[in-house]
Amino acid sequence: MGKPIMNTPVLIALACSLFLTSLSSNADDLDKVLKRLEASMGKVNSLSTGFVQEKDLAVFKKKLTLTGNIYMHKPDMFAWHLEDPIKFRMVINGKSMTQWDGESGKVQKVNLGKNPAFTAATKQMRQWFGGNYSSLTSEYIISIKSQGPVVLELCQKKKARRATI
């Protein structure tokens, strides 16, 4: 029987080196993608898109799938229209938010300046849809799911929640 070309320690060192190079390359790729997206989004003043949001909730056996549309106009106008499985509208204009529930027909107005929870949520939405993705790296593990078109997966570091944009 012939001698092996590489012994085990050399093979392990080579594998580790390739793995670490891969991690560094992935981080470089992510940084480049985030910078490119931020530069592109910096030129965008308004945005309109459909969305699909999947949630794994302990109270349901199946994933909850929400669909709707998002509208944004910089610097401080944002609308989230949920179409399915329920009708719901949320419109933010500066420091005020208006919500409409399609089932009850009720409208609720909220002063965002007096509500820290809504202030935090709207800050996060502005980061996501305003293109400030590098600032999200402190709160999320961001991975590239696709390069064309770019699809990012965001997984909260503190909790096991995910968002794909």
C-alpha positions in Angstrom: 0.0 0.0 0.0 1.4 3.4 -0.9 2.0 6.3 1.5 -0.7 8.9 1.8 0.1 12.1 0.0 -0.8 14.3 3.0 -0.8 13.3 6.6 -3.9 14.1 8.8 -2.5 17.2 10.6 -1.6 18.8 7.3 -5.0 18.0 5.9 -6.8 19.4 8.9 -4.7 22.6 8.8 -5.5 23.0 5.1 -9.2 22.5 5.7 -9.2 25.0 8.6 -7.3 27.5 6.4 -9.8 27.1 3.6 -12.7 27.5 6.0 -11.3 30.7 7.6 -10.5 32.1 4.1 -14.1 31.3 3.2 -15.4 33.1 6.3 -13.3 36.1 5.5 -14.4 36.1 1.9 -18.1 35.9 3.0 -17.7 38.8 5.4 -16.0 40.8 2.6 -18.8 39.9 0.2 -21.4 40.9 2.7 -19.7 44.2 3.4 -19.5 44.9 -0.4 -23.1 44.0 -0.9 -24.3 46.2 2.0 -22.2 49.2 0.8 -23.6 48.7 -2.7 -27.2 48.5 -1.4 -26.7 51.5 0.8 -25.3 53.6 -2.1 -28.3 52.6 -4.3 -30.9 53.1 -1.6 -29.4 56.6 -0.8 -30.6 57.6 -4.2 -34.2 56.3 -3.6 -36.7 58.8 -2.3 -39.8 56.5 -2.5 -40.4 52.8 -2.5 -43.4 50.6 -3.2 -43.1 46.8 -2.9 -45.1 43.7 -2.1 -44.0 41.4 0.7 -44.5 38.0 2.1 -43.7 37.5 5.8 -43.6 34.1 7.4 -43.8 33.7 11.2 -43.3 30.6 13.3 -45.5 31.0 16.3 -45.8 28.5 19.1 -49.6 28.8 19.2 -49.9 27.6 15.6 -48.8 24.3 14.1 -48.2 25.8 10.7 -46.3 28.9 9.7 -48.3 32.1 9.6 -47.9 33.7 6.2 -48.8 37.4 5.9 -48.9 39.2 2.5 -49.3 42.9 1.6 -47.6 46.0 0.4 -45.1 48.5 1.8 -44.8 52.1 0.8 -42.1 54.5 1.9 -41.4 58.1 1.1 -38.3 59.7 2.7 -37.7 61.1 5.2 -40.6 60.1 7.4 -43.6 58.6 5.6 -44.2 54.9 5.7 -47.2 52.7 5.1 -47.7 49.0 5.8 -50.8 47.4 4.2 -51.6 43.9 5.2 -53.9 42.1 2.8 -53.9 38.5 3.8 -54.9 36.7 6.1 -56.5 40.0 7.5 -56.9 43.5 6.2 -54.9 46.0 8.2 -53.3 49.4 7.4 -50.6 51.3 9.3 -49.5 54.7 8.1 -46.7 56.7 9.7 -46.4 60.4 8.9 -43.6 62.0 10.9 -44.4 61.6 14.6 -47.9 60.2 14.2 -49.2 56.8 13.2 -52.7 55.9 12.1 -53.9 52.2 12.1 -57.0 50.8 10.5 -58.4 47.4 11.3 -60.3 46.0 8.3 -62.4 43.6 10.4 -63.7 46.2 12.8 -63.3 49.2 10.7 -61.8 51.1 13.7 -59.1 53.7 13.3 -56.6 54.4 16.0 -54.1 57.3 16.0 -50.9 57.1 18.0 -48.4 59.9 18.9 -45.0 58.2 18.3 -43.1 60.7 20.4 -45.0 59.5 23.5 -44.6 55.8 22.8 -41.1 54.3 23.1 -42.1 50.8 21.7 -43.5 52.3 18.5 -40.5 54.7 18.2 -38.2 51.7 18.3 -40.3 49.7 15.8 -40.4 52.7 13.4 -36.6 53.3 13.8 -36.1 49.6 12.7 -38.4 50.0 9.7 -36.6 53.1 8.6 -33.3 51.2 8.8 -34.6 48.3 6.8 -36.4 50.3 4.1 -34.1 53.4 4.2 -31.1 51.2 3.2 -29.1 51.7 6.4 -28.1 48.0 6.4 -24.6 48.3 8.0 -26.1 49.6 11.1 -28.1 46.4 11.5 -25.0 44.2 11.8 -24.9 44.9 15.6 -28.4 43.5 16.1 -28.6 40.9 13.3 -26.5 38.1 11.7 -26.9 39.0 8.0 -26.3 36.5 5.3 -26.6 36.7 1.5 -29.2 34.3 0.2 -29.0 35.4 -3.4 -26.8 37.9 -5.4 -29.2 38.6 -8.2 -31.5 39.9 -7.2 -29.9 40.5 -3.8 -31.8 38.7 -1.0 -30.6 39.1 2.6 -31.6 37.0 5.6 -31.5 38.8 8.9 -31.5 36.7 12.1 -31.6 38.5 15.4 -28.6 37.9 17.5 -30.5 38.0 20.8 -33.4 36.0 19.7 -34.0 33.3 17.1 -36.1 35.5 14.8 -35.4 35.9 11.1 -36.3 38.4 8.5 -35.6 38.2 4.8 -35.5 41.3 2.7 
